[in-house]
Amino acid sequence: MSTSLSQESSPDGQQPVHTPAGLIAFAWTLVGVPLAYGLYQTVKTALTLFTG
């Protein structure tokens, strides 16, 4: 016996929330830019530490 879920609601009965793609891109940019800068600084410092 198989069950099928409706596309209109999740198994717990709540409606799914659709987040706009622009908001997701903005959030990743907000997190990704400082992360990339921090990784760049870390690698730059580590290279000077190990290469003299």
Phi, psi and omega per residue, in radians:
M1 nan 2.270 -3.123
S2 -2.043 2.679 3.088
T3 -2.054 2.610 3.082
S4 -2.143 2.463 3.142
L5 -1.661 2.466 3.090
S6 -1.262 2.553 3.104
Q7 -1.275 -0.218 -3.045
E8 -1.556 -0.334 -3.133
S9 -2.557 2.752 3.133
S10 -1.511 3.007 -3.087
P11 -1.018 -0.488 3.140
D12 -1.549 0.104 3.044
G13 1.569 0.002 -3.132
Q14 -1.577 2.637 3.096
Q15 -1.340 2.420 3.105
P16 -1.205 2.579 3.122
V17 -1.843 2.263 3.135
H18 -1.831 2.030 3.134
T19 -1.568 2.302 3.135
P20 -1.068 2.484 -3.106
A21 -1.076 -0.607 3.119
G22 -1.098 -0.666 3.114
L23 -1.182 -0.681 3.100
I24 -1.137 -0.771 3.123
A25 -1.098 -0.719 3.120
F26 -1.109 -0.748 -3.137
A27 -1.125 -0.744 3.119
W28 -1.140 -0.645 3.093
T29 -1.154 -0.740 3.139
L30 -1.058 -0.594 3.125
V31 -1.571 -0.681 -3.010
G32 -1.236 -0.642 -3.110
V33 -1.130 -0.911 3.090
P34 -1.101 -0.587 3.103
L35 -1.122 -0.805 3.128
A36 -1.099 -0.727 3.119
Y37 -1.114 -0.736 3.117
G38 -1.120 -0.717 3.090
L39 -1.141 -0.692 3.100
Y40 -1.066 -0.817 3.135
Q41 -1.111 -0.684 3.131
T42 -1.121 -0.796 3.137
V43 -1.150 -0.726 3.135
K44 -1.073 -0.760 3.129
T45 -1.195 -0.703 3.140
A46 -1.151 -0.653 3.113
L47 -1.124 -0.725 3.102
T48 -1.186 -0.540 3.123
L49 -1.193 -0.729 -3.048
F50 -1.606 -0.343 -3.111
T51 -1.806 -0.123 3.071
G52 1.725 nan nan
